[in-house]
Amino acid sequence: MTQPVLLFVSVALFVIGIVGNGFEMRKIRMATEGQPNPKNVFLDRRNFKWYALMGISLVLLELDDIYT
């Protein structure tokens, strides 16, 4: 019974993380557009919350795999 719930939550968190990260990276790129050396958008601290969501989703996916 818990396997479909874990799978759904894992996929939902991953999709939210990917979409949120995309929007955040777009905002960062738009803010640094005129600069000659823009900072690395992947290592910006605003992205780490999205990386955490994606990491949690992968852990939940592994938990689902273990319980199956």
PyMOL commands that set and color helices and strands:
alter all, ss='L'
color gray80, all
select helices_A, chain A and resi 2-31+41-43+45-67
alter helices_A, ss='H'
color red, helices_A
deselect
rebuild
show_as cartoon
